[in-house]
Amino acid sequence: MTLLTKTFHFEMAHAIHGYNGPCKNVHGHSYELHVTAGPNHYDDDYIPAPGLVIDFKEIKSIVNNTIIQKLDHKLVLSTGFLQKHPEFSALENLVTWEAEPTAENMLVYIRKSLAEKFPKDIVLLRLKLYETKDSYAEWIKDNTFNRY
C-alpha cells in the first residue's frame, strides 16, 4: 500500500486546566503535524495516469483550510480553564474547547475535523503531532497496517 504524508507547521498557545505542573499556565509551542493518507483499498499494481494516489497539493489545501487556519497563532483554552481565569475570555485569538487542549485531544479534534474532507477513495490513516522536537502524540486508524 502506498501512503502519502504531508508535514505542516503552526504556532499555538494553550494551558492545561487541572494539570499539576508548569503546563497549567498559558504557554506556546511550535507544532509539527504529519498527516498520512492513502487509498481505501489495496492495489499492488501501478497507479494509472497521472500516477497519483492523491496530489500533495490537495492534502495541503484540505489541512490548511480545515486545521492550520483555525489553530495557527491561536490561544486554545478549555471552558474549565476560562471559568477559573475569565480574564482570558476577551482575547481576540482565543479558541475555546470543552476538552483540555492536550496533544492527545488535539489529535481527536484534527481527526474529527479531517474525517470527511478527503475524497471518497482516500482515507486518513495516521496523524502525528509533535509538541516539541522530541515529544509527539500519534493516532493510527484501527487495523490500518494489519489489513495488508
C-alpha positions as CSV (number, residue, x, y, z in Angstrom):
1,M,0.0,0.0,0.0
2,T,1.3,3.4,-0.9
3,L,0.8,6.1,1.8
4,L,1.4,9.8,1.4
5,T,2.4,12.1,4.3
6,K,2.4,15.9,4.3
7,T,4.0,17.9,7.1
8,F,2.6,21.1,8.5
9,H,3.9,23.7,11.0
10,F,1.9,26.0,13.2
11,E,2.3,28.1,16.3
12,M,-0.3,27.8,19.1
13,A,-0.6,28.6,22.8
14,H,-2.6,26.7,25.4
15,A,-2.9,25.9,29.1
16,I,-3.9,22.6,30.7
17,H,-6.5,23.1,33.3
18,G,-6.2,20.6,36.2
19,Y,-2.6,19.8,35.4
20,N,-0.1,19.9,38.3
21,G,2.9,21.4,36.6
22,P,4.1,24.3,34.5
23,C,1.7,23.4,31.6
24,K,-1.2,24.7,33.8
25,N,0.0,28.2,32.7
26,V,-0.5,29.7,29.3
27,H,2.5,28.8,27.1
28,G,3.1,28.1,23.4
29,H,4.6,25.5,21.1
30,S,5.8,25.3,17.6
31,Y,3.8,22.3,16.4
32,E,4.7,19.9,13.6
33,L,1.8,17.9,12.2
34,H,2.2,14.9,9.9
35,V,-0.9,13.9,8.0
36,T,-0.8,10.5,6.3
37,A,-3.5,9.3,3.9
38,G,-3.8,6.5,1.4
39,P,-6.3,4.7,-0.8
40,N,-9.2,3.0,0.8
41,H,-8.3,-0.2,-1.0
42,Y,-5.1,-2.2,-1.6
43,D,-3.9,-2.5,-5.1
44,D,-0.4,-3.7,-5.9
45,D,-0.4,-2.5,-9.5
46,Y,1.0,0.7,-10.9
47,I,-1.3,3.7,-10.4
48,P,-2.9,4.8,-13.7
49,A,-2.1,8.2,-15.1
50,P,-1.4,10.7,-13.7
51,G,0.1,8.2,-11.3
52,L,-1.0,9.8,-8.0
53,V,-2.9,8.4,-5.1
54,I,-3.7,12.0,-4.1
55,D,-1.9,15.2,-5.0
56,F,0.2,16.6,-2.2
57,K,-1.4,20.0,-3.1
58,E,-4.8,18.6,-2.3
59,I,-3.7,17.3,1.1
60,K,-2.1,20.7,1.7
61,S,-5.3,22.6,0.8
62,I,-7.5,20.3,2.9
63,V,-5.3,20.6,6.0
64,N,-4.6,24.3,5.7
65,N,-8.3,25.1,5.3
66,T,-9.6,22.7,8.0
67,I,-6.9,22.8,10.7
68,I,-4.0,25.3,10.2
69,Q,-6.2,28.4,9.7
70,K,-8.1,27.5,12.8
71,L,-5.2,26.9,15.1
72,D,-2.2,28.8,13.9
73,H,-1.3,31.7,16.2
74,K,-4.3,31.0,18.4
75,L,-4.7,30.5,22.1
76,V,-6.7,27.4,22.8
77,L,-8.2,27.1,26.3
78,S,-10.9,24.9,27.8
79,T,-14.1,26.1,29.3
80,G,-12.8,24.8,32.6
81,F,-9.7,27.0,32.4
82,L,-11.8,30.0,31.4
83,Q,-14.1,29.6,34.4
84,K,-11.0,29.9,36.7
85,H,-9.4,32.6,34.6
86,P,-12.1,34.8,33.0
87,E,-9.5,37.5,32.2
88,F,-8.6,35.5,29.1
89,S,-12.1,35.4,27.7
90,A,-11.9,38.6,25.7
91,L,-8.7,37.8,23.8
92,E,-9.0,38.2,20.0
93,N,-7.2,35.0,19.1
94,L,-9.0,32.8,21.7
95,V,-10.4,29.4,20.7
96,T,-12.5,27.7,23.3
97,W,-12.8,23.9,23.7
98,E,-14.8,21.8,26.1
99,A,-11.8,19.4,26.3
100,E,-8.3,20.3,27.5
101,P,-6.1,21.2,24.6
102,T,-3.5,18.5,25.1
103,A,-1.7,16.9,22.2
104,E,-3.9,13.9,22.6
105,N,-7.1,15.9,22.4
106,M,-5.7,18.0,19.6
107,L,-5.4,14.7,17.6
108,V,-9.0,13.9,18.3
109,Y,-10.0,17.4,17.1
110,I,-7.8,17.1,14.0
111,R,-9.0,13.6,13.1
112,K,-12.7,14.5,13.5
113,S,-12.2,17.7,11.5
114,L,-10.4,16.0,8.6
115,A,-12.5,12.8,8.6
116,E,-14.9,13.8,5.8
117,K,-12.7,16.2,3.9
118,F,-10.7,13.8,1.8
119,P,-12.1,12.4,-1.5
120,K,-14.2,9.3,-1.1
121,D,-11.4,7.0,-2.3
122,I,-8.8,8.4,0.1
123,V,-8.7,7.6,3.8
124,L,-7.0,9.4,6.7
125,L,-4.6,6.7,8.2
126,R,-2.2,8.4,10.6
127,L,-1.7,11.7,12.4
128,K,1.5,12.5,14.3
129,L,1.6,15.8,16.3
130,Y,5.0,17.0,17.6
131,E,4.5,19.3,20.6
132,T,8.3,19.7,21.0
133,K,11.1,18.3,18.7
134,D,11.3,15.1,20.8
135,S,7.7,14.6,22.1
136,Y,4.7,13.7,20.0
137,A,1.3,12.1,20.1
138,E,0.1,9.8,17.4
139,W,-3.2,8.4,16.1
140,I,-3.3,5.4,13.7
141,K,-6.5,4.2,12.1
142,D,-7.5,0.8,13.6
143,N,-6.1,-2.1,11.8
144,T,-4.6,0.1,9.1
145,F,-1.3,-1.8,9.0
146,N,-2.8,-5.3,9.7
147,R,-5.0,-5.3,6.6
148,Y,-2.3,-5.8,4.0
